[in-house]
Amino acid sequence: MQYGEHALDFSCQNSMRRSIPVLLLATAACTPVQWMRNDTPPEQLSQDLGYCRQEAWREAQWHSFVFLNRYVVPYSAFGSPFGDAYIDESRLTAFCMRAKGYELVPLKPET
């Protein structure tokens, strides 16, 4: 076994090749998206999104209260089977919007 600057044949090129997929995934994860449905004015989108967020918040808070997540350590045996109320709220909002016919689409870059 070698010790020193080039021990175990680590090279910068190999490290860079391994990090490229991670960088691509990180870049794709930052793509801005928006709810969209054909022939829907922005006012209707705003109303539907507000309604879905409000209903999702109520449902997530109810589950959080029922499963005692505020008083017991989350992710314990007595916690919600879905985990965090904020994650539930996001999931329920997305479900509601999809049920109304909306899709999450990437925003087109402004040129």
Secondary structure, DSSP 8 states (H G I E B T S, - for coil): ---STTGGG--HHHHHHHHHHHHHHHHHHT--EEEE-TT--HHHHHHHHHHHHHHHHHHHHHHHHHTTTTTS-TTSTTS-TT--HHHHHHHHHHHHHHHTT-EEEE-----
